[in-house]
Protein backbone atom coordinates (compact mmCIF):
# COMPACT_ATOMS: atom_id res chain seq x y z
CA UNK A 1 0.00 0.00 0.00
CA UNK A 2 1.34 3.46 -0.90
CA UNK A 3 1.24 6.27 1.60
CA UNK A 4 -0.33 9.49 0.24
CA UNK A 5 2.09 12.41 0.42
CA UNK A 6 -0.55 14.55 2.13
CA UNK A 7 -0.80 12.09 5.02
CA UNK A 8 1.84 11.59 7.68
CA UNK A 9 1.59 8.20 9.31
CA UNK A 10 -2.14 7.95 10.04
CA UNK A 11 -2.25 4.82 7.92
CA UNK A 12 0.45 3.18 10.04
CA UNK A 13 -0.83 4.57 13.31
CA UNK A 14 -4.24 3.06 12.62
CA UNK A 15 -2.87 -0.45 12.32
CA UNK A 16 -3.73 -2.97 14.99
CA UNK A 17 -0.03 -3.63 15.50
CA UNK A 18 0.80 -0.05 16.45
CA UNK A 19 -2.26 0.25 18.66
CA UNK A 20 -1.00 -2.71 20.64
CA UNK A 21 2.52 -1.27 20.77
CA UNK A 22 1.27 2.06 22.11
CA UNK A 23 -0.11 0.42 25.25
CA UNK A 24 3.28 -0.83 26.41
CA UNK A 25 5.49 1.26 28.69
CA UNK A 26 9.11 0.84 27.65
CA UNK A 27 12.40 1.65 29.32
CA UNK A 28 15.57 1.98 27.24
CA UNK A 29 18.88 3.12 28.70
CA UNK A 30 17.11 4.40 31.82
CA UNK A 31 14.69 6.39 29.66
CA UNK A 32 11.01 5.50 29.96
CA UNK A 33 8.49 6.18 27.22
CA UNK A 34 5.18 4.97 25.86
CA UNK A 35 4.73 4.66 22.10
CA UNK A 36 2.19 7.27 21.05
CA UNK A 37 2.45 9.22 24.31
CA UNK A 38 1.07 12.76 24.40
CA UNK A 39 3.20 15.08 26.57
CA UNK A 40 1.26 18.11 25.32
CA UNK A 41 -2.20 18.57 23.84
CA UNK A 42 -2.37 17.30 20.22
CA UNK A 43 1.28 16.15 20.30
CA UNK A 44 2.23 12.50 19.82
CA UNK A 45 5.65 10.93 20.30
CA UNK A 46 7.01 7.71 18.80
CA UNK A 47 10.38 5.98 19.12
CA UNK A 48 12.40 4.20 16.44
CA UNK A 49 15.62 2.27 15.94
CA UNK A 50 17.83 1.96 12.82
CA UNK A 51 20.16 -1.02 12.60
CA UNK A 52 23.52 -1.30 10.81
CA UNK A 53 21.76 -2.58 7.67
CA UNK A 54 19.65 0.59 7.41
CA UNK A 55 16.44 -1.14 8.52
CA UNK A 56 13.91 0.89 10.50
CA UNK A 57 12.00 -0.55 13.46
CA UNK A 58 9.80 0.56 16.30
CA UNK A 59 12.35 0.90 19.08
CA UNK A 60 10.53 -1.42 21.46
CA UNK A 61 10.13 -4.28 18.96
CA UNK A 62 11.40 -7.42 20.64
CA UNK A 63 12.57 -9.00 17.38
CA UNK A 64 14.40 -6.80 14.89
CA UNK A 65 14.91 -8.44 11.51
CA UNK A 66 13.80 -8.12 7.88
CA UNK A 67 10.33 -9.42 8.69
CA UNK A 68 9.62 -6.83 11.39
CA UNK A 69 11.22 -3.75 9.81
CA UNK A 70 9.28 -1.06 7.91
CA UNK A 71 9.37 -1.67 4.16
CA UNK A 72 6.87 0.74 2.58
CA UNK A 73 8.92 2.96 0.27
CA UNK A 74 6.69 6.02 0.56
CA UNK A 75 6.82 5.85 4.33
CA UNK A 76 10.60 5.43 4.38
CA UNK A 77 11.14 8.36 2.01
CA UNK A 78 8.85 10.55 4.11
CA UNK A 79 10.53 9.51 7.35
CA UNK A 80 14.17 9.84 6.29
CA UNK A 81 13.72 13.02 4.28
CA UNK A 82 12.71 14.71 7.54
CA UNK A 83 15.43 13.16 9.68
CA UNK A 84 17.66 15.61 11.54
CA UNK A 85 19.55 15.98 14.80
CA UNK A 86 17.38 16.02 17.89
CA UNK A 87 17.55 19.52 19.31
CA UNK A 88 14.07 19.40 20.81
CA UNK A 89 15.20 19.26 24.43
CA UNK A 90 13.55 15.84 24.83
CA UNK A 91 15.36 12.48 24.83
CA UNK A 92 18.43 14.06 23.17
CA UNK A 93 20.96 11.78 24.89
CA UNK A 94 19.16 8.50 24.20
CA UNK A 95 17.57 9.39 20.86
CA UNK A 96 19.97 11.80 19.10
CA UNK A 97 17.89 12.13 15.91
CA UNK A 98 14.36 13.25 15.18
CA UNK A 99 11.93 13.02 12.27
CA UNK A 100 9.05 15.47 12.49
CA UNK A 101 5.66 15.04 10.86
CA UNK A 102 3.24 17.81 11.72
CA UNK A 103 2.40 17.32 15.38
CA UNK A 104 4.21 13.99 15.58
CA UNK A 105 7.69 13.71 17.04
CA UNK A 106 9.53 10.59 15.96
CA UNK A 107 12.65 10.04 18.05
CA UNK A 108 15.41 7.91 16.55
CA UNK A 109 18.44 6.04 17.82
CA UNK A 110 20.67 3.77 15.77
CA UNK A 111 23.27 1.04 15.90
CA UNK A 112 25.88 3.26 14.23
CA UNK A 113 24.66 6.06 11.93
CA UNK A 114 21.05 6.92 10.98
CA UNK A 115 21.91 7.03 7.26
CA UNK A 116 22.98 3.64 5.90
CA UNK A 117 23.86 3.40 2.22
CA UNK A 118 22.44 0.21 0.75
CA UNK A 119 22.69 0.57 -3.05
CA UNK A 120 24.88 2.14 -5.70
CA UNK A 121 22.75 3.46 -8.54
CA UNK A 122 23.65 4.81 -11.98
CA UNK A 123 26.71 3.96 -14.00
CA UNK A 124 28.33 1.82 -11.28
CA UNK A 125 31.77 2.89 -12.40
CA UNK A 126 31.26 2.04 -16.04
CA UNK A 127 30.57 5.52 -17.41
CA UNK A 128 26.83 4.95 -17.86
CA UNK A 129 25.70 8.05 -15.98
CA UNK A 130 26.20 9.72 -12.61
CA UNK A 131 26.63 7.37 -9.68
CA UNK A 132 24.36 7.83 -6.68
CA UNK A 133 24.36 6.17 -3.29
CA UNK A 134 20.88 5.22 -2.11
CA UNK A 135 20.09 4.85 1.56
CA UNK A 136 17.63 3.26 3.97
CA UNK A 137 15.26 1.65 1.48
CA UNK A 138 14.38 4.79 -0.46
CA UNK A 139 15.88 3.63 -3.79
CA UNK A 140 16.21 6.55 -6.24
CA UNK A 141 14.28 8.92 -3.94
CA UNK A 142 16.84 8.89 -1.11
CA UNK A 143 20.24 9.47 -2.68
CA UNK A 144 23.47 11.45 -2.47
CA UNK A 145 26.12 11.78 -5.20
CA UNK A 146 28.79 9.11 -4.93
CA UNK A 147 32.19 10.66 -4.17
CA UNK A 148 34.95 8.01 -4.39
CA UNK A 149 37.64 10.19 -2.82
CA UNK A 150 35.52 10.73 0.31
CA UNK A 151 35.14 7.03 1.20
CA UNK A 152 36.52 6.45 4.68
CA UNK A 153 37.45 3.12 6.23
CA UNK A 154 37.43 3.44 10.00
CA UNK A 155 40.69 2.11 11.48
CA UNK A 156 39.00 0.87 14.64
CA UNK A 157 35.88 -0.95 13.45
CA UNK A 158 36.76 -1.60 9.80
CA UNK A 159 33.46 -0.18 8.59
CA UNK A 160 33.16 1.96 5.49
CA UNK A 161 31.62 5.45 5.57
CA UNK A 162 30.61 8.10 3.03
CA UNK A 163 29.33 11.69 3.41
CA UNK A 164 25.59 12.33 3.72
CA UNK A 165 23.48 15.43 4.24
CA UNK A 166 24.56 17.57 7.17
CA UNK A 167 21.19 17.58 8.92
CA UNK A 168 21.34 13.76 9.21
CA UNK A 169 24.79 13.73 10.79
CA UNK A 170 27.11 14.41 7.81
CA UNK A 171 28.38 10.80 7.81
CA UNK A 172 26.58 7.72 6.54
CA UNK A 173 27.51 4.08 7.00
CA UNK A 174 27.99 1.89 3.93
CA UNK A 175 26.08 -1.35 4.42
CA UNK A 176 28.40 -4.33 4.81
CA UNK A 177 27.17 -6.11 1.67
CA UNK A 178 27.85 -3.01 -0.45
CA UNK A 179 31.20 -2.43 1.27
CA UNK A 180 32.25 -5.98 0.34
CA UNK A 181 31.34 -5.29 -3.30
CA UNK A 182 33.54 -2.19 -3.30
CA UNK A 183 36.44 -3.70 -1.35
CA UNK A 184 38.43 -5.08 -4.35
CA UNK A 185 38.77 -1.52 -5.66
CA UNK A 186 40.77 -0.28 -2.68
CA UNK A 187 44.56 0.03 -2.73
CA UNK A 188 46.80 -0.17 0.32
CA UNK A 189 50.42 0.55 1.10
CA UNK A 190 52.63 -2.49 0.55
CA UNK A 191 52.27 -4.93 3.42
CA UNK A 192 49.25 -3.13 4.96
CA UNK A 193 46.43 -4.87 3.09
CA UNK A 194 45.02 -6.40 6.27
CA UNK A 195 46.13 -3.93 8.93
CA UNK A 196 46.14 -0.45 7.43
CA UNK A 197 43.75 2.01 5.87
CA UNK A 198 43.39 2.16 2.08
CA UNK A 199 45.10 5.01 0.27
CA UNK A 200 43.36 4.90 -3.14
CA UNK A 201 40.12 3.74 -4.73
CA UNK A 202 39.88 2.63 -8.37
CA UNK A 203 36.66 3.79 -9.99
CA UNK A 204 35.41 4.62 -13.50
CA UNK A 205 38.86 4.12 -15.02
CA UNK A 206 40.56 6.47 -12.56
CA UNK A 207 42.71 6.01 -9.48
CA UNK A 208 41.30 8.23 -6.72
CA UNK A 209 43.37 9.23 -3.71
CA UNK A 210 41.34 8.99 -0.52
CA UNK A 211 41.13 12.18 1.52
CA UNK A 212 39.98 10.62 4.82
CA UNK A 213 38.05 13.84 5.35
CA UNK A 214 35.45 12.05 7.46
CA UNK A 215 37.98 11.14 10.16
CA UNK A 216 37.19 14.38 11.98
CA UNK A 217 33.68 13.15 12.75
CA UNK A 218 35.00 10.27 14.85
CA UNK A 219 36.36 10.94 18.30
CA UNK A 220 38.68 7.98 18.36
CA UNK A 221 38.79 4.41 16.99
CA UNK A 222 36.04 2.19 18.36
CA UNK A 223 33.65 4.96 19.51
CA UNK A 224 31.28 4.99 16.55
CA UNK A 225 28.22 4.04 18.62
CA UNK A 226 28.34 7.33 20.52
CA UNK A 227 26.67 9.00 17.55
CA UNK A 228 23.55 6.86 17.47
CA UNK A 229 23.40 5.58 21.05
CA UNK A 230 22.73 2.17 19.51
CA UNK A 231 23.17 -1.46 20.23
CA UNK A 232 23.36 -4.47 17.98
CA UNK A 233 19.95 -5.62 16.86
CA UNK A 234 19.01 -9.26 17.25
HELIX and SHEET records of a PDB file:
HELIX    1   1 UNK A   10  UNK A   13  1                                   4    
HELIX    2   2 UNK A   16  UNK A   21  1                                   6    
HELIX    3   3 UNK A   73  UNK A   81  1                                   9    
HELIX    4   4 UNK A  139  UNK A  141  5                                   3    
HELIX    5   5 UNK A  148  UNK A  150  5                                   3    
HELIX    6   6 UNK A  166  UNK A  168  5                                   3    
HELIX    7   7 UNK A  176  UNK A  183  1                                   8    
HELIX    8   8 UNK A  213  UNK A  217  5                                   5    
HELIX    9   9 UNK A  225  UNK A  228  1                                   4    
SHEET    1   A 2 UNK A  25  UNK A  28  0                                        
SHEET    2   A 2 UNK A  31  UNK A  34 -1                                        
SHEET    1   B 5 UNK A  56  UNK A  58  0                                        
SHEET    2   B 5 UNK A  44  UNK A  50 -1                                        
SHEET    3   B 5 UNK A 104  UNK A 110  1                                        
SHEET    4   B 5 UNK A  97  UNK A 101 -1                                        
SHEET    5   B 5 UNK A  83  UNK A  85 -1                                        
SHEET    1   C 6 UNK A 143  UNK A 145  0                                        
SHEET    2   C 6 UNK A 132  UNK A 135 -1                                        
SHEET    3   C 6 UNK A 116  UNK A 121 -1                                        
SHEET    4   C 6 UNK A 171  UNK A 174  1                                        
SHEET    5   C 6 UNK A 160  UNK A 163 -1                                        
SHEET    6   C 6 UNK A 152  UNK A 153 -1                                        
SHEET    1   D 3 UNK A 186  UNK A 187  0                                        
SHEET    2   D 3 UNK A 200  UNK A 203 -1                                        
SHEET    3   D 3 UNK A 206  UNK A 209 -1                                        
END                                                                             
